[in-house]
Amino acid sequence: MTLLYDADCGFCTASANWLGRRRLGAPIEPLQRADLVALGVDPARAEREIPFVERTAAGTRVSYGHVAIGRALATGRFPWRVLGWLLVHPPLSWLAGPAYALVARNRHRLPGSTAACRIEPPTP
């Protein structure tokens, strides 16, 4: 299990550091140092949404966005485990998805951000 984050983005780095202080059971690594293709991570999607990689008996499962954060939190202790479960299940997941998308689109405007935090919308 690994949660990957954009180390070029100050907001993402601050968020990853905050998650790291929660003592999760999953390591948190910069996506710039990971072999994304070998992990099964879509590089273009990883630029827009945080990925969480899990090895299962059936293979590799990659989650993105609020689901990735929820699955990572679920590797921690109480209360983070409960919060992680809630983030990936309705009704909280119905709000978490749009909230994550809003934050991701505006991360260059948030505290600790830099110009590198700006995400260009995907091209059609």
ZIVENNOR-V449321 format. One record per backbone hydrogen bond with DSSP energy under -0.5 kcal/mol. CO is the residue of the C=O (numbers start at 1). NH is the residue of the N-H. If there is no record, write none. Layout:
BEGIN
{{CO & NH} {CO & NH}}
END
This chain:
BEGIN
{{1 & 27} {2 & 4} {2 & 53} {3 & 29} {5 & 7} {5 & 31} {6 & 9} {8 & 10} {9 & 13} {10 & 14} {11 & 15} {12 & 16} {13 & 17} {14 & 18} {15 & 19} {16 & 20} {17 & 21} {19 & 22} {20 & 23} {27 & 3} {27 & 29} {29 & 5} {30 & 33} {31 & 34} {34 & 36} {35 & 39} {36 & 40} {36 & 41} {37 & 40} {41 & 43} {42 & 46} {43 & 47} {44 & 48} {45 & 48} {45 & 49} {50 & 65} {51 & 4} {52 & 63} {53 & 2} {54 & 56} {54 & 61} {56 & 59} {59 & 56} {61 & 54} {63 & 52} {64 & 67} {64 & 68} {65 & 69} {66 & 70} {67 & 71} {68 & 72} {69 & 73} {70 & 74} {72 & 75} {73 & 76} {77 & 80} {77 & 81} {79 & 83} {80 & 84} {81 & 85} {82 & 86} {83 & 87} {84 & 88} {85 & 88} {86 & 89} {89 & 92} {89 & 93} {91 & 94} {91 & 95} {92 & 95} {92 & 96} {93 & 97} {94 & 98} {95 & 99} {96 & 100} {97 & 101} {98 & 102} {99 & 103} {100 & 104} {101 & 105} {102 & 106} {104 & 107} {106 & 109} {107 & 110} {110 & 113} {114 & 117} {115 & 118} {118 & 120}}
END
